[in-house]
């Protein structure tokens, strides 16, 4: 009836659920191209031109709340996570990426036990 699947070893990709917050204008809507540009700027500021070669895919993006699900190679997870956490300015506005969830499986980002209503 049910089949048990055991994952052995690291998966190829890691998934991050992130939010971008601005200090001065919290309701500003940003399109997906600008969001990706901010991510690339964060990688460039920490790792230089080598950081821009890291592949970051945006799988889902909500423009009004600036929430996104990102896919990165598992070997680049720490670099992307660190550069997003340390990035603080975009167009002379203070901003911050909030990493809400990280998982090696995309399905794990579908629900959050902390937000569950019982």
N, C-alpha and C positions, 0 to 999 in steps of 0.2 A: 504494500500500500504506500508507505513512505520510504523514500530512499535517502540514506544518510550520505552526505557529501563532505569529505574532509579535504581542506585546502592545505597542501604541503608546500612550504616555501613562500617566498614573497610574490605578490602579484605584480603585473607589469605596471599598473597605474595606481595612483592614489587620488582620492577625491576630497575636495575641501568645500565646505559651505561657508561663504564669507559675506560680510556686509561692509559697505563703505559709508562712514559717517563724516559729516562736515560740522565744524564747530559753529560757524557763522550763519549758514543757511541750511538747516537740517532737512528742508523740504525740496531742495533743488533736484530736479530730475536730470539724470545723466544717461545718454544713450550708450549702447553696448560698445561702440567703437571707442568712445572716450574712456569707458571703464577699462577696456583692454589696454589703451594707451597709458593709463595710470599704473596698471600692473607692470607694463614694460618699463616705465620710468622708475618704479620701485626696484626692479631687478637691476637696472642700469646704475642706479645710485649706490647700490651695495656692491655689485660685482663688475661694474664697468661694461664694456662691450661684450665680454664673455657672458654676462648675465642675460643679455638680450637674445642669446641663442637658445635659451631654455624655452621649450615648447609648453605653453599654457593654453589649454582649450577651455572655452566658456561653453558649458553644456546647456545651462539655463540661466536666464537673467530676467529680473523684475526691475523695470526701469524706475518705477515710482518709489520703491523702497530700497533700491540699489543692493539687492540680494543676488548672489550668483553661486552657481555650482561650478567649480573648476576641476579640470582633470589635468594631472601632471604625471610625468614618469616617476615611478617610485624612488629612483635614485636622485631626483631633483626636489623631492618633497621638502626637505629641511631648508634648502636654499630659497624656495618660493615662500614658504611659511615665514622664515626669518625676514626676508626683504619686505613682505607685506606688513609684518608686525612693526618694523622699524620705519616704514615710510610715513611721513607726517605732514607733507606740504604738497598741494597741487594748485598751480596758478596763484600762488601767494595766499592761499587759504589753508588753514590748519585742517587736516583730515586724519582719519584713522581707519585702518582695516580691522574688523573684528572677525576672527576666525571662530565660527560657531561650532563646527563639527569637522572631523577629519576621519576618513575611513579608507581602507583598501578595497571596499566593496561599495558600489554605487547604491545598492538597495538599502544599505544601512543608513543612508542620509534621508530616506523617505519618511522616517518617523523619529521622534525624539521622546524618549521616556520621561524627560523632565517637563515636557509641555503637555503630557497626556492628562486628560480630564477623566477622572474615574467617577 
